[in-house]
Amino acid sequence: MSSHDLAYFQNRAEAELELAQRASHPKAVRAHYLLAELYLDKVHGRPGDAEHSEPEEALSRHGPAEMRARQGRAGRTAGRRRHIA
């Protein structure tokens, strides 16, 4: 996978985690965490997880706290988007 692709998936994971933290409805929070998990699977190269697992399996493997920890270990690398007000 190219460095551009890795940066994209990392940015998407970070965005989903931020959205999950701001969401007020439990189902929205869960959906954002599930998406973040799938993006992090792509970044960390866990074979087959992102391509073949169902979102419910992803969350059952790693809860929200674990996903935030995994995201933190990956570092906040290149490509941080600027928020334009």
N, C-alpha and C positions, 0 to 999 in steps of 0.2 A: 504494500500500500504506500502511496506517495506521502511525502511530508505534508503536502497540501490537504490530502484526504484526512490524515491524522489530525491536523489542526482544525479542520471542519468538524469532525466528530467530537473533538474535545470541546470546541466552542458550543456545539449543540448540547452536549451533556451539561455544561455549565449553565446554559440558558434554561434548560429544563429544570435543573435544581433550583435556580432562582425563581422560576415560575411556581414550582411546587411550594416553596417557602412563602410565597405571596398568596397562593390560592386559599380560598376560604371553604370550599366544598370538599369533603373528604374524597369523593370520587375523582375530582380534578387533581387533588394532591397526589393520589395514587397513580393516576394516568401520567402525570409529569415525572414521577419517580420511575415508573416503568420505562418510559422513553429514555430517561437519563441512563438507566442501567443498560439498555440496549446499545446506546451510543458508547458508553464506557467499555462494554464488551468489545466493540470494534477497535477502540483505541488500544486496549490492553492485549488484543490478539488472542483472546481465549478461543481456541479452535471450535468452530461450529456453533458457539453459543448465540451469537447475534444473528446468524443466518437461519438457525433452525429452532430456537427455543420460542416458546410462547411467552408473552409478557407476564402472565401470571407465574410461570416458572421462574422468570428472572427475579421477581420480587420475593418469591418464596426462598430463593437461594440467598438473597441479600436484602435486608430491610433498608429503610431510608437512611439510617445512621451509617450503615456499612457503605452505602453508595456515596454519601458525602465524604467518608474517609478515603474511599478509593479515588474519588475525584481530587482530593487534596494531595494524595500521594503522586498523582500524575503531574501535579504542579499547574500553575496557571501560566501556560506557555504562550507562545506567539499567537498573534491574531485576535487579541482581545478587541472586541468591537467597542467603538466609542458610542456613547449614548448622546444623541443630539436632542437638545430640548426644543 
